[in-house]
Amino acid sequence: MQIDALDLARSALMIALWIATPILCSGLVVGLVVSIAQAVTQIQEQTLSFVPKIAAMILVTVVLLGWISTQMVEFAQRMFVG
């Protein structure tokens, strides 16, 4: 019984990581581009990078919403069905 609980917890963490990876990578790429642009233009505003990162992450989430919901539904079915 304990092994089953550990397997379910591991599966849940892996699904969460699998779902979060594209969203976090988009924030990383946009943050890197904004940081390079700030370095080139010598604009050192700390809050300037937050808005593009948040906008990109929201956009990626909306675009991938169908895939995210499919992954979550499939995981829930595997949990309850067996």
Distance bins in CASP14 RR format, pairs under 12 A and 6 or more apart:
PFRMAT RR
TARGET T0000
AUTHOR 0000-0000-0000
RMODE 2
METHOD distances of the structure
MODEL  1
1 7 0 0 0 0 0 1 0 0 0 0 0
1 8 0 0 0 0 0 1 0 0 0 0 0
2 8 0 0 0 0 0 1 0 0 0 0 0
2 9 0 0 0 0 0 1 0 0 0 0 0
3 9 0 0 0 0 0 1 0 0 0 0 0
3 10 0 0 0 0 0 1 0 0 0 0 0
4 10 0 0 0 0 0 1 0 0 0 0 0
4 11 0 0 0 0 0 1 0 0 0 0 0
4 79 0 0 0 0 0 1 0 0 0 0 0
4 82 0 0 0 0 1 0 0 0 0 0 0
5 11 0 0 0 0 0 1 0 0 0 0 0
5 12 0 0 0 0 0 1 0 0 0 0 0
5 79 0 0 0 0 0 1 0 0 0 0 0
6 12 0 0 0 0 0 1 0 0 0 0 0
6 13 0 0 0 0 0 1 0 0 0 0 0
7 13 0 0 0 0 0 1 0 0 0 0 0
7 14 0 0 0 0 0 1 0 0 0 0 0
7 78 0 0 0 0 0 1 0 0 0 0 0
7 79 0 0 0 0 0 1 0 0 0 0 0
7 82 0 0 0 0 0 1 0 0 0 0 0
8 14 0 0 0 0 0 1 0 0 0 0 0
8 15 0 0 0 0 0 1 0 0 0 0 0
8 75 0 0 0 0 1 0 0 0 0 0 0
8 76 0 0 0 0 0 1 0 0 0 0 0
8 78 0 0 0 0 1 0 0 0 0 0 0
8 79 1 0 0 1 0 0 0 0 0 0 0
8 80 0 0 0 0 0 1 0 0 0 0 0
8 82 0 0 0 0 0 1 0 0 0 0 0
9 15 0 0 0 0 0 1 0 0 0 0 0
9 16 0 0 0 0 0 1 0 0 0 0 0
9 79 0 0 0 0 0 1 0 0 0 0 0
10 16 0 0 0 0 0 1 0 0 0 0 0
10 17 0 0 0 0 0 1 0 0 0 0 0
11 17 0 0 0 0 0 1 0 0 0 0 0
11 18 0 0 0 0 0 1 0 0 0 0 0
11 71 0 0 0 0 0 1 0 0 0 0 0
11 74 0 0 0 0 0 1 0 0 0 0 0
11 75 1 0 0 1 0 0 0 0 0 0 0
11 76 0 0 0 0 0 1 0 0 0 0 0
11 78 1 0 0 1 0 0 0 0 0 0 0
11 79 1 0 0 1 0 0 0 0 0 0 0
11 82 0 0 0 0 0 1 0 0 0 0 0
12 18 0 0 0 0 0 1 0 0 0 0 0
12 19 0 0 0 0 0 1 0 0 0 0 0
12 71 0 0 0 0 0 1 0 0 0 0 0
12 72 0 0 0 0 0 1 0 0 0 0 0
12 75 1 0 0 1 0 0 0 0 0 0 0
12 76 0 0 0 0 0 1 0 0 0 0 0
12 78 0 0 0 0 0 1 0 0 0 0 0
12 79 0 0 0 0 1 0 0 0 0 0 0
13 19 0 0 0 0 0 1 0 0 0 0 0
13 20 0 0 0 0 0 1 0 0 0 0 0
13 75 0 0 0 0 0 1 0 0 0 0 0
14 20 0 0 0 0 0 1 0 0 0 0 0
14 21 0 0 0 0 0 1 0 0 0 0 0
14 71 0 0 0 0 0 1 0 0 0 0 0
14 75 0 0 0 0 1 0 0 0 0 0 0
14 78 0 0 0 0 0 1 0 0 0 0 0
15 21 0 0 0 0 0 1 0 0 0 0 0
15 68 0 0 0 0 1 0 0 0 0 0 0
15 70 0 0 0 0 0 1 0 0 0 0 0
15 71 1 0 0 1 0 0 0 0 0 0 0
15 72 1 0 0 1 0 0 0 0 0 0 0
15 73 0 0 0 0 0 1 0 0 0 0 0
15 74 0 0 0 0 1 0 0 0 0 0 0
15 75 1 0 1 0 0 0 0 0 0 0 0
15 76 0 0 0 0 1 0 0 0 0 0 0
15 78 0 0 0 0 1 0 0 0 0 0 0
15 79 0 0 0 0 0 1 0 0 0 0 0
16 23 0 0 0 0 0 1 0 0 0 0 0
16 24 0 0 0 0 0 1 0 0 0 0 0
16 68 0 0 0 0 0 1 0 0 0 0 0
16 71 0 0 0 0 1 0 0 0 0 0 0
16 72 0 0 0 0 1 0 0 0 0 0 0
16 75 0 0 0 0 1 0 0 0 0 0 0
17 23 0 0 0 0 0 1 0 0 0 0 0
17 24 0 0 0 0 1 0 0 0 0 0 0
17 25 0 0 0 0 0 1 0 0 0 0 0
17 71 0 0 0 0 0 1 0 0 0 0 0
18 24 0 0 0 0 0 1 0 0 0 0 0
18 64 0 0 0 0 0 1 0 0 0 0 0
18 67 0 0 0 0 0 1 0 0 0 0 0
18 68 0 0 0 0 1 0 0 0 0 0 0
18 70 0 0 0 0 0 1 0 0 0 0 0
18 71 1 0 0 1 0 0 0 0 0 0 0
18 72 0 0 0 0 0 1 0 0 0 0 0
18 74 0 0 0 0 0 1 0 0 0 0 0
18 75 0 0 0 0 1 0 0 0 0 0 0
19 60 0 0 0 0 0 1 0 0 0 0 0
19 61 0 0 0 0 1 0 0 0 0 0 0
19 64 0 0 0 0 1 0 0 0 0 0 0
19 65 0 0 0 0 0 1 0 0 0 0 0
19 66 0 0 0 0 0 1 0 0 0 0 0
19 67 0 0 0 0 1 0 0 0 0 0 0
19 68 1 0 1 0 0 0 0 0 0 0 0
19 69 0 0 0 0 1 0 0 0 0 0 0
19 70 0 0 0 0 0 1 0 0 0 0 0
19 71 1 0 1 0 0 0 0 0 0 0 0
19 72 1 0 0 1 0 0 0 0 0 0 0
19 73 0 0 0 0 0 1 0 0 0 0 0
19 74 0 0 0 0 0 1 0 0 0 0 0
19 75 0 0 0 0 1 0 0 0 0 0 0
20 26 0 0 0 0 0 1 0 0 0 0 0
20 27 0 0 0 0 0 1 0 0 0 0 0
20 28 0 0 0 0 0 1 0 0 0 0 0
20 57 0 0 0 0 0 1 0 0 0 0 0
20 60 0 0 0 0 0 1 0 0 0 0 0
20 61 0 0 0 0 1 0 0 0 0 0 0
20 64 0 0 0 0 0 1 0 0 0 0 0
20 68 0 0 0 0 1 0 0 0 0 0 0
20 71 0 0 0 0 0 1 0 0 0 0 0
21 27 0 0 0 0 0 1 0 0 0 0 0
21 28 0 0 0 0 0 1 0 0 0 0 0
21 57 0 0 0 0 0 1 0 0 0 0 0
21 60 0 0 0 0 0 1 0 0 0 0 0
21 64 0 0 0 0 0 1 0 0 0 0 0
21 67 0 0 0 0 0 1 0 0 0 0 0
21 68 0 0 0 0 0 1 0 0 0 0 0
21 71 0 0 0 0 0 1 0 0 0 0 0
22 28 0 0 0 0 0 1 0 0 0 0 0
22 29 0 0 0 0 0 1 0 0 0 0 0
22 56 0 0 0 0 0 1 0 0 0 0 0
22 57 0 0 0 0 1 0 0 0 0 0 0
22 59 0 0 0 0 0 1 0 0 0 0 0
22 60 1 0 1 0 0 0 0 0 0 0 0
22 61 0 0 0 0 1 0 0 0 0 0 0
22 63 0 0 0 0 1 0 0 0 0 0 0
22 64 1 0 0 1 0 0 0 0 0 0 0
22 65 0 0 0 0 0 1 0 0 0 0 0
22 67 0 0 0 0 1 0 0 0 0 0 0
22 68 0 0 0 0 1 0 0 0 0 0 0
22 71 0 0 0 0 0 1 0 0 0 0 0
23 29 0 0 0 0 0 1 0 0 0 0 0
23 30 0 0 0 0 0 1 0 0 0 0 0
23 53 0 0 0 0 0 1 0 0 0 0 0
23 54 0 0 0 0 0 1 0 0 0 0 0
23 56 0 0 0 0 1 0 0 0 0 0 0
23 57 1 0 1 0 0 0 0 0 0 0 0
23 58 0 0 0 0 1 0 0 0 0 0 0
23 59 0 0 0 0 1 0 0 0 0 0 0
23 60 1 0 1 0 0 0 0 0 0 0 0
23 61 1 0 1 0 0 0 0 0 0 0 0
23 62 0 0 0 0 0 1 0 0 0 0 0
23 63 0 0 0 0 0 1 0 0 0 0 0
23 64 1 0 0 1 0 0 0 0 0 0 0
23 65 0 0 0 0 0 1 0 0 0 0 0
23 67 0 0 0 0 0 1 0 0 0 0 0
23 68 0 0 0 0 1 0 0 0 0 0 0
24 30 0 0 0 0 0 1 0 0 0 0 0
24 31 0 0 0 0 0 1 0 0 0 0 0
24 53 0 0 0 0 0 1 0 0 0 0 0
24 56 0 0 0 0 0 1 0 0 0 0 0
24 57 1 0 0 1 0 0 0 0 0 0 0
24 60 0 0 0 0 1 0 0 0 0 0 0
24 61 0 0 0 0 0 1 0 0 0 0 0
25 31 0 0 0 0 0 1 0 0 0 0 0
25 32 0 0 0 0 0 1 0 0 0 0 0
25 53 0 0 0 0 0 1 0 0 0 0 0
25 56 0 0 0 0 1 0 0 0 0 0 0
25 57 0 0 0 0 1 0 0 0 0 0 0
25 60 0 0 0 0 1 0 0 0 0 0 0
25 64 0 0 0 0 0 1 0 0 0 0 0
26 32 0 0 0 0 0 1 0 0 0 0 0
26 33 0 0 0 0 0 1 0 0 0 0 0
26 52 0 0 0 0 0 1 0 0 0 0 0
26 53 0 0 0 0 1 0 0 0 0 0 0
26 54 0 0 0 0 0 1 0 0 0 0 0
26 55 0 0 0 0 1 0 0 0 0 0 0
26 56 1 0 1 0 0 0 0 0 0 0 0
26 57 1 0 1 0 0 0 0 0 0 0 0
26 58 0 0 0 0 1 0 0 0 0 0 0
26 59 1 0 0 1 0 0 0 0 0 0 0
26 60 1 0 1 0 0 0 0 0 0 0 0
26 61 0 0 0 0 1 0 0 0 0 0 0
26 62 0 0 0 0 0 1 0 0 0 0 0
26 63 0 0 0 0 1 0 0 0 0 0 0
26 64 0 0 0 0 1 0 0 0 0 0 0
27 33 0 0 0 0 1 0 0 0 0 0 0
27 34 0 0 0 0 1 0 0 0 0 0 0
27 35 0 0 0 0 0 1 0 0 0 0 0
27 49 0 0 0 0 1 0 0 0 0 0 0
27 50 0 0 0 0 0 1 0 0 0 0 0
27 51 0 0 0 0 0 1 0 0 0 0 0
27 52 0 0 0 0 1 0 0 0 0 0 0
27 53 1 0 1 0 0 0 0 0 0 0 0
27 54 0 0 0 0 1 0 0 0 0 0 0
27 55 0 0 0 0 1 0 0 0 0 0 0
27 56 1 0 1 0 0 0 0 0 0 0 0
27 57 1 0 1 0 0 0 0 0 0 0 0
27 58 0 0 0 0 0 1 0 0 0 0 0
27 59 0 0 0 0 0 1 0 0 0 0 0
27 60 1 0 0 1 0 0 0 0 0 0 0
27 61 0 0 0 0 0 1 0 0 0 0 0
28 34 0 0 0 0 0 1 0 0 0 0 0
28 35 0 0 0 0 0 1 0 0 0 0 0
28 49 0 0 0 0 0 1 0 0 0 0 0
28 53 0 0 0 0 1 0 0 0 0 0 0
28 56 0 0 0 0 1 0 0 0 0 0 0
28 57 0 0 0 0 1 0 0 0 0 0 0
28 60 0 0 0 0 0 1 0 0 0 0 0
29 35 0 0 0 0 0 1 0 0 0 0 0
29 36 0 0 0 0 0 1 0 0 0 0 0
29 52 0 0 0 0 0 1 0 0 0 0 0
29 53 0 0 0 0 1 0 0 0 0 0 0
29 56 1 0 0 1 0 0 0 0 0 0 0
29 57 0 0 0 0 0 1 0 0 0 0 0
29 60 0 0 0 0 0 1 0 0 0 0 0
30 36 0 0 0 0 0 1 0 0 0 0 0
30 37 0 0 0 0 0 1 0 0 0 0 0
30 48 0 0 0 0 0 1 0 0 0 0 0
30 49 0 0 0 0 1 0 0 0 0 0 0
30 50 0 0 0 0 0 1 0 0 0 0 0
30 51 0 0 0 0 1 0 0 0 0 0 0
30 52 1 0 1 0 0 0 0 0 0 0 0
30 53 1 0 1 0 0 0 0 0 0 0 0
30 54 0 0 0 0 1 0 0 0 0 0 0
30 55 0 0 0 0 1 0 0 0 0 0 0
30 56 1 0 1 0 0 0 0 0 0 0 0
30 57 1 0 0 1 0 0 0 0 0 0 0
30 58 0 0 0 0 0 1 0 0 0 0 0
30 59 0 0 0 0 1 0 0 0 0 0 0
30 60 0 0 0 0 1 0 0 0 0 0 0
31 37 0 0 0 0 1 0 0 0 0 0 0
31 38 0 0 0 0 1 0 0 0 0 0 0
31 39 0 0 0 0 0 1 0 0 0 0 0
31 48 0 0 0 0 0 1 0 0 0 0 0
31 49 1 0 1 0 0 0 0 0 0 0 0
31 50 0 0 0 0 1 0 0 0 0 0 0
31 51 0 0 0 0 0 1 0 0 0 0 0
31 52 1 0 0 1 0 0 0 0 0 0 0
31 53 1 0 1 0 0 0 0 0 0 0 0
31 54 0 0 0 0 0 1 0 0 0 0 0
31 55 0 0 0 0 0 1 0 0 0 0 0
31 56 0 0 0 0 1 0 0 0 0 0 0
31 57 0 0 0 0 0 1 0 0 0 0 0
32 38 0 0 0 0 0 1 0 0 0 0 0
32 39 0 0 0 0 0 1 0 0 0 0 0
32 49 0 0 0 0 1 0 0 0 0 0 0
32 52 0 0 0 0 0 1 0 0 0 0 0
32 53 0 0 0 0 1 0 0 0 0 0 0
32 56 0 0 0 0 0 1 0 0 0 0 0
33 39 0 0 0 0 0 1 0 0 0 0 0
33 40 0 0 0 0 0 1 0 0 0 0 0
33 48 0 0 0 0 0 1 0 0 0 0 0
33 49 0 0 0 0 1 0 0 0 0 0 0
33 52 0 0 0 0 1 0 0 0 0 0 0
33 53 0 0 0 0 1 0 0 0 0 0 0
33 56 0 0 0 0 1 0 0 0 0 0 0
34 40 0 0 0 0 0 1 0 0 0 0 0
34 41 0 0 0 0 0 1 0 0 0 0 0
34 43 0 0 0 0 1 0 0 0 0 0 0
34 45 0 0 0 0 0 1 0 0 0 0 0
34 46 0 0 0 0 0 1 0 0 0 0 0
34 47 0 0 0 0 0 1 0 0 0 0 0
34 48 1 0 0 1 0 0 0 0 0 0 0
34 49 1 0 1 0 0 0 0 0 0 0 0
34 50 0 0 0 0 1 0 0 0 0 0 0
34 51 0 0 0 0 1 0 0 0 0 0 0
34 52 1 0 1 0 0 0 0 0 0 0 0
34 53 1 0 0 1 0 0 0 0 0 0 0
34 54 0 0 0 0 0 1 0 0 0 0 0
34 55 0 0 0 0 0 1 0 0 0 0 0
34 56 0 0 0 0 1 0 0 0 0 0 0
35 41 0 0 0 0 0 1 0 0 0 0 0
35 43 0 0 0 0 0 1 0 0 0 0 0
35 44 0 0 0 0 0 1 0 0 0 0 0
35 45 0 0 0 0 0 1 0 0 0 0 0
35 46 0 0 0 0 0 1 0 0 0 0 0
35 48 0 0 0 0 1 0 0 0 0 0 0
35 49 1 0 0 1 0 0 0 0 0 0 0
35 50 0 0 0 0 0 1 0 0 0 0 0
35 52 0 0 0 0 0 1 0 0 0 0 0
35 53 0 0 0 0 0 1 0 0 0 0 0
36 43 0 0 0 0 0 1 0 0 0 0 0
36 49 0 0 0 0 0 1 0 0 0 0 0
37 43 1 0 0 1 0 0 0 0 0 0 0
37 44 0 0 0 0 0 1 0 0 0 0 0
37 45 0 0 0 0 0 1 0 0 0 0 0
37 48 0 0 0 0 1 0 0 0 0 0 0
37 49 0 0 0 0 1 0 0 0 0 0 0
37 52 0 0 0 0 1 0 0 0 0 0 0
38 44 1 0 0 1 0 0 0 0 0 0 0
38 45 1 0 0 1 0 0 0 0 0 0 0
38 46 0 0 0 0 1 0 0 0 0 0 0
38 47 0 0 0 0 0 1 0 0 0 0 0
38 48 1 0 0 1 0 0 0 0 0 0 0
38 49 1 0 0 1 0 0 0 0 0 0 0
38 52 0 0 0 0 0 1 0 0 0 0 0
39 48 0 0 0 0 0 1 0 0 0 0 0
39 49 0 0 0 0 0 1 0 0 0 0 0
41 48 0 0 0 0 0 1 0 0 0 0 0
43 49 0 0 0 0 0 1 0 0 0 0 0
45 51 0 0 0 0 0 1 0 0 0 0 0
47 53 0 0 0 0 0 1 0 0 0 0 0
47 54 0 0 0 0 0 1 0 0 0 0 0
48 54 0 0 0 0 0 1 0 0 0 0 0
49 55 0 0 0 0 0 1 0 0 0 0 0
49 56 0 0 0 0 0 1 0 0 0 0 0
50 56 0 0 0 0 0 1 0 0 0 0 0
50 57 0 0 0 0 0 1 0 0 0 0 0
51 57 0 0 0 0 0 1 0 0 0 0 0
51 58 0 0 0 0 0 1 0 0 0 0 0
52 58 0 0 0 0 0 1 0 0 0 0 0
52 59 0 0 0 0 0 1 0 0 0 0 0
53 59 0 0 0 0 0 1 0 0 0 0 0
53 60 0 0 0 0 0 1 0 0 0 0 0
54 60 0 0 0 0 0 1 0 0 0 0 0
54 61 0 0 0 0 0 1 0 0 0 0 0
55 61 0 0 0 0 0 1 0 0 0 0 0
55 62 0 0 0 0 0 1 0 0 0 0 0
56 62 0 0 0 0 0 1 0 0 0 0 0
56 63 0 0 0 0 0 1 0 0 0 0 0
57 63 0 0 0 0 0 1 0 0 0 0 0
57 64 0 0 0 0 0 1 0 0 0 0 0
58 64 0 0 0 0 0 1 0 0 0 0 0
58 65 0 0 0 0 0 1 0 0 0 0 0
59 65 0 0 0 0 0 1 0 0 0 0 0
60 67 0 0 0 0 0 1 0 0 0 0 0
60 68 0 0 0 0 0 1 0 0 0 0 0
61 67 0 0 0 0 0 1 0 0 0 0 0
61 68 1 0 0 1 0 0 0 0 0 0 0
61 69 0 0 0 0 0 1 0 0 0 0 0
62 68 0 0 0 0 1 0 0 0 0 0 0
62 69 0 0 0 0 0 1 0 0 0 0 0
64 70 0 0 0 0 1 0 0 0 0 0 0
64 71 0 0 0 0 1 0 0 0 0 0 0
64 72 0 0 0 0 0 1 0 0 0 0 0
65 71 0 0 0 0 0 1 0 0 0 0 0
65 72 0 0 0 0 0 1 0 0 0 0 0
66 72 0 0 0 0 1 0 0 0 0 0 0
66 73 0 0 0 0 1 0 0 0 0 0 0
66 74 0 0 0 0 0 1 0 0 0 0 0
67 73 0 0 0 0 0 1 0 0 0 0 0
67 74 0 0 0 0 0 1 0 0 0 0 0
68 74 0 0 0 0 0 1 0 0 0 0 0
68 75 0 0 0 0 0 1 0 0 0 0 0
69 75 0 0 0 0 0 1 0 0 0 0 0
69 76 0 0 0 0 0 1 0 0 0 0 0
70 76 0 0 0 0 0 1 0 0 0 0 0
70 77 0 0 0 0 0 1 0 0 0 0 0
71 77 0 0 0 0 0 1 0 0 0 0 0
71 78 0 0 0 0 0 1 0 0 0 0 0
72 78 0 0 0 0 0 1 0 0 0 0 0
72 79 0 0 0 0 0 1 0 0 0 0 0
73 79 0 0 0 0 0 1 0 0 0 0 0
73 80 0 0 0 0 0 1 0 0 0 0 0
73 81 0 0 0 0 0 1 0 0 0 0 0
74 80 0 0 0 0 0 1 0 0 0 0 0
74 81 0 0 0 0 0 1 0 0 0 0 0
75 81 0 0 0 0 0 1 0 0 0 0 0
75 82 0 0 0 0 0 1 0 0 0 0 0
76 82 0 0 0 0 0 1 0 0 0 0 0
END
